[in-house]
C-alpha cells in the first residue's frame, strides 16, 4: 500500500484536484489500483447537485487518469515527467458516486511507444462497476 505522502511525491496535483487518497496495489508501469474516499466535504458537492450530491463524471475520469499517472510515475525513469491527457475514448458510466463511497480506480497499461501510450481504466464502488474508459497520454517534461 502506498500512502498519501508518497502519492504527493509522484503527482503534481494538490487539493482540491487530488483525487487519489491511497494506492492499494501497484505493478510499476503496468497496473495500479487507487482509492478515493468520497466525502460530503468535497467542494464540487456544493453545486453538483444541491439536495442530491453526485460526483461529476469528469472527476471520476480524472480519478482514473490520476491513478494512471501514479502507475506511470512509479517507474524511476518517469519521475521527472508528467503524463498529459491526449484523448479519452470509450467512456461508459454505469452508476452514480455519492458521499460515503470509496471510488476504486484500476488502470492497466495497454501499450507505450516512446513517450506516447494508452491505458484502460475501470472505476468501481463496493465491487460494482461505475465507469470505464481508455486514455491516450503523452509523457512530457514537468516544466513543459
N, C-alpha and C positions, 0 to 999 in steps of 0.2 A: 504494500500500500504506500502511496506517495502522498505526503501531507500538503497542506495549502502553502506552506513556506517554500517547498520545492517547486510547486506549480508556479508560484510567483517568480522563481528563478528562471523558469522556462518561458512563460508567456509575458508579452508586453502589456496585456490587459490589466486594468485595475477597476475597483469599484466605481461606478455601478455596472461596468461592462464585463467583469469577470464572471463567467458562467460555469466554471468547473471548481468544485469545492474539494474534491478528493479523487485520486486515481486508485481504482480498485485492482486493476490488472494492467500489466504492460509487457509487451514483447517489442522491445525498442525498434522503431522504424517499420513495424509490421502490423501490430494490433494494439488497441488500448481500450480500456473500459473506464469511463469517467462518471462522476456523480455530481449532480447539482441538487442541493436541498432548496426546494421552492418554498419561500415563506411569504406570509401576507405583507411583510415589511418591504418587499421589492417595490421600487419606485414605479414601475410600469403598471402595477395593480391599481394605482390611484385613478387612472383613466381608462383602463382596459379590463373589464368594463365595470363602472361603478355599480355596486349591488350584485354583480356576477363576475368575480375576478377570474380571468382566464389568461394564462401565459401566452403572449403573442407568438404565432407560428414562426416568425422570422427569428425570434430569440431561441426557439427550440433548435432551429437550423444553426444558429450561431453557437449554441452549446455544443452541438456535434462538431462544428468547424473548430472550435477551441480544443476539443478532445483530440481531433486530428492534428492540430498544431502541436499539442503536447507529445503525441506519438512521434511526429517527425523531429521535434526538438530534443527528444530523448537520446538521439544519436549525437555523439561528440562533434562529428563533422558538420552538423547543422546548427550548433549552439549560437553562432554569430549571424544567423539568418532568421528571417521571419516568413512564414507561409502567407501568401496573399491569395484571396479567392479569385479565380478566373471564371468559373461557371458553377452553377448548381443545377443539376438535372434530376429528372425522375422523382420529384418530390411528391410524397403522399402523406397526408395526415389522417390518422385513424381515430384519435380520441383527444379530448382536451386535457390540459395540465393545469392544476389548480393549487392554491396554497396548501401546504402539508404534504404534497407529493415529493418523492425523490425521483428526479429525472436521471435515468441511466443512459449514457451515450456510449455505444460500442462502434468503434471505427476500425476499418481494415484497409490497408493499402492494396490497391488493385494493380497499379503499375507506376513506374517512375522512369523517366528518360531525361537525363541531365538535371535541370532544375525544375522541370515540369512533371506533375504527377496527378494521380486521381485516387481517391479513396471512397469507399461506401460507408454510410453511417446509418445506424439504427438506434432510435430512441425508444425507451420503454419506461413504464411506471408499474411497479409490482408485477413485472413479467409480462405486462400487457403492452402490445405494440402501440406506440404513439405516432411515430413518423419514420420515414425512410428517405434517403437521398443519395446522390452521387455528387461529389465535389471535385472539380479540377482546380489545382493550385499551382502557384509558382513560388519557389523558394528564392527570396530576394535578400540582399544585404540589409541589415537592420536600419541603416541610415538612408536607404533609397526611398 
